[in-house]
């Protein structure tokens, strides 16, 4: 595995809206490659889905913290986290394709596991069944606690 990346977080600002849409679109590349849509149709679909997801998150996770993931000085992705009385929920973690597979997710989830362990809370995340990151969560000790059809609720519990 390569050396640990120089990863940091900064709060999302209004100026990040375009970047966050690009990150979201990057999570849909493989799925959209299966369509016969042109680039404009794909962009419109992603914009519509991004807005729907953002509205859902704001409704169901009103206390979530939103961060831009920085790889050095480069914006590389997003991390949304909500802190509940008995749980820390990873609402969303996504990296641009060029930043995947470099240890960034492992680094961030390791920090969240440390936070959860320090306050004796479980750490949880919903993951779609076909998401390749599911293997990362399993490797880091997350276990499926609920199957919800197209996605699963996975939890990591401190020892």
N, C-alpha and C positions, 0 to 999 in steps of 0.2 A: 504494500500500500504506500502511496506517495506520502511525503511529509505532510503534517497537519496544515491545512490552509490557514491563511490569515483572515479569519472570519469575524465579522462583527455585525451588529444590528443597529439600525436607526429607525425611529418612528416614521411611519408613513405620513406624508404630507399631501395636501391637495395637488401639488405639482407632480405627484407620482402616479396619477390616474392612468395616463397613457402607458407607462411602464408596467403597471399591474395588469393591464389588459394584454400586453405582449406576453407577460409571464403566463397568464391564463391560457392564451392561445397556444403557447408552447406545450401545455399539458394535453392539448387536443390534436396534435399533429398526426399521430398514427391513425386515430379514428377518422379524421377528416381526409386522410389520404385514400380511404376506402370509398369516398363519395366521388361522384362525377361533377361536383360543383367547381365553378371557376374561383379564382382568388378573391374576387369581390364578394361572392356568395359566402365563401368561408369566413371572410372578415366580418360580414354582417352577422352571420350566425354566432361567431365568437363574441362579438360585441353584445348581442342580445343575451346570450348565455352568461356572460360575465356580469351583466347588470342584474340578471335574475339571481345569480349566486351571491352577489354582493348584498342584494336586498334580503335574501334568506339569512345570510350570516348576521346582518345587522339586527334582524328581527329576533333570531334565536340565540344570539350570543352578544347581547347588548354591552357586556363588560369586556369584550375581547380587546386585546392589545394587538395592533397591526404594525409589523416591522418589515422594512426592506432588508434583505440579506445582502451584505457586502462581502465580496471576495477581494480583499485588498481595498482598492478604491472603486472597484467596479460593482455596480448593482447586478446581483446574480439571481435574485428570487424574492420570495415573500414568505413570511412566517406570521401566522395569526394564532394567538394563544388566549385562552380564557381561564381564569383562576376561580374555582368554585370551592365551597367549604370543605369537601372531601376529595377533590380531584383537580388536576390540571388537565385541561383539554387542549390538545393541538387541533385547532379548528381547521387549519390548512398549512401545509408546507409544500412549496413548489419552487423548483429551480429552472432557470433557462437551460435548454438542452446542452449548451456548451459547458455548463458548470456541473453537470451530473457525473457521478462516478468518480469524484475526486475527494470524497470524505467529508464534504460539507454537511450533508444530512446527518451523518454519523456524529460529527462534532456538535451540531446543534441539539440533536436528540440526547446526546450524552449530557450536555449542560442542563437540559430540561429534566433528565432523570436525576441529576444531582439536586436540582431544586426540589423535585418531588420527594426525594429521600430525606432531605433536610427538614421538611415539614410533615413527613409521614403521610403523603397523599399518593394516590395512584395517578399515573399518567396515561391518558387515553387518546385515541385517534380513530376516526372512521376511515376505512380504506376500501376502495373498490376492489372487487375480486380479481380483476385483470391487471391491476396496477403493479408494475414490477417492483415498486418500493415496498410492497408487502413482504418480500424476502428480507429487506433491510430491517423492518420492524421485528420480524421473527428472529433474526440474528441477534438483535438487541434485547431479546427477552420479552417482547410483547406477545400476548396470547389472545386468541379469539375468545371473546366472552359473549358475543351475540352475533348471529347471522341475520342480516336484514335484507336478504335477497341479492341485490347487485353489489352490496357492500357489507363489510363486517365492522363491528366495534372491537377494537383491540386495546388491551390494557397492559401496562407494565406496573407491577406492584413492588415497592421496595421490600427488601428482606426484613 
